[in-house]
Amino acid sequence: MTNPLTLKSWPPYAVGVGIGVLSWFAFATADHPLGISTAFENTAALTEKAIVPEVEQSNGYFAAKAAEGKPPKIGWEWMLVVGVFLGAFLSSRLSGDRSPETVPALWRWRFGGSPAKRLAVAFLAGAVMIFGARLAQGCTSGHGISGSLQLAASSWVFSAVFFAVATTTAFALYGKEGAEHV
């Protein structure tokens, strides 16, 4: 029998069941849905408060969080962030599915071979994604998994928009001919 930790990909149904079980576990133990972007939001707020302590009295964000009874804190969501990072790293090592190159072939074909440009764009894109996640009051795991699991209409709309924007962005960046260079 093949060790599942050495596979380059898992069957989507198995992954779906795993995410579903993890979601149930999160609700059962923490009474909270899965989500990652809140960890970054709370960390940013606490960092700002540490640098400028008086911000708590003048910033509406802190007042709104206090009114909700959810002041910013470093919580269990960070374990999910760490778990995703470590899980992805471990999976890539065990499966041998980690390319040593910093600039993938598709990126090189479209934008050139500069590692600095590739990393700068990746960082900027991540910042735009986290901004969008907070603007939408949830990320792909918060809306796409937890919200959809709870049949929240806003999460189903978010998921449809997310997929449409992701597909449109991929075609805008790489065009139809991009698939030939993967």
N, C-alpha and C positions, 0 to 999 in steps of 0.2 A: 504494500500500500504506500502511496506517495505521501510524503510529509506535506501537509497543507502550507506550512511556513516557508517552504522552498518554491512554491508555485509563483509564477509571474503575475497571474491574476486568478481570482476566485470566481465561481459562478455567481451571477448577480442575485439569484434567489437566496443563496447562502448568506451573502453580504446583507441583503435586505432583512433576513431573519435575525442576523446578528445585531444589526442596528435597532431593529424592533425590540429585541430583548434588552439591549443596553438602554433604550428609552424607557422601557417598563421599570428597569432597575433604578434609573434616575428618579422617576416619579415615586417609586416605592420608598427609596431611601432618603432622598433629599426634597421630595415634594416640589420638584422643579424640573422643567423641560431641559433637554440638551440644548446647548448653545455655547459658542465660543467668544463671540464679539463682546459680550458683556464683561468678560474678564479684562479685555483691553480698555474698555470704557472706564471701568472701576479703577484700574491701575493708572490711567491717565489722570483721573480726578484726584486720586490720592497723591500722585506725584506733584500735581499742581498745588495741592493743599500743603504738602511738605515744603515746597519752595516758597509759596506765598500763603502763609497760614490764614491771613485775614480774608482770603478769597471765599471762604465758606460763608461769611456774613454778607458778601456782596453779590454772589453768583446765584442766580435762580436755579441752576441745576441742583445744587446742594439742598436748597429749600424744597424743591419738588421731590427729591429722593427721600428727604426726612418726612415729608407729608405722606409719602407712600409707605413709610416704615421700612424702607430699603436703602439705608445709607451705603455709600460706596465701601466695599471691603474686598480684600483678597479672599476669595472663597474657593469652593470645590471646582469651579469652572476652570481654574488654572491647572488642575489635575488632568482635565480633558485636553487642554492645550498641550501640556507636557506629554500626555499619552499619545496624542496624534503625532507629535514630532518624533517621539521615540519609536512608536509603532511604524511610522513610515521609514525611518532610518533602518530599523531592524529588518523590516520586510525587504527593503532594497538590498541590504547586505546578504540576507539569507537566500533570496531568490536570484541574486546576481543580476538584478534588473536596474542597476545604477550605472549610468554612463559616467565615465570620468571627465567628460568634456563639459566645460562651463557654457559653451555656446552650441546648442543643438543645431543639427543640419538645416532644419526648416527656418530657424531664426537667421542663421548665417546666409542662407539663400536670399531671404527677404531684406535683412537689415545690415548685413555685414558681420564680420567675425570679431568685433571688439567685445571682450569680456566685460570691460567697465560699462559700456553702453548697455549690454544685456542685463547686468546686475542693477544698474541704476533704474532702468525701465521696470524691472521686476519689483524693486522696492517701491517705486512710485505707483505702480499698478496695485500693489498690496495696500498702500495707503489710501488709494481711491476706493478700493473694495471695502476697507474697514469703515471709511466715511459713509459709503453707501449703505452698509449694513446697519450702522447706527441711525442713519436717516430713515431707513425702513423699519427701525426698531426690531431688528433681528437679522441674522445672517442665514446662509443656506442651511446650516444645521438647525438653527432656531426656528425659521419659518418652514424650510423645505422638509425637514424631518419632524420635529416636534409639533409645529403648528399644523402641518398637514395630517399628522397622526391624530390630532385633536379635532380635525375637520374644521379648522378656522378658515373662513372664507378669505381673509386677508393673506393667509399663508398660501392658499391655492393660487391666488392672483400673483403674489410675489414669485412663486415657483414658475408660473407661465412666463412672466415678464423676464425673470432671470434667464431661463433657457432661450427665449427669443433674443435677448440682448447678447448673450454669450455667443450664439450662433451668428448673429449679425456682425459682431465684433471680429470673430474668427474669419469670416468671409471678407470683411473690410481690410483686415491686416494681411491676409494671405491669399485671398481669391480662390477660385476653383482650382487653379494650377498648383496651389500650395500642397495639396494632397499627394502630388507626384514627388514631392521633395522630402517627405517624412522618412 
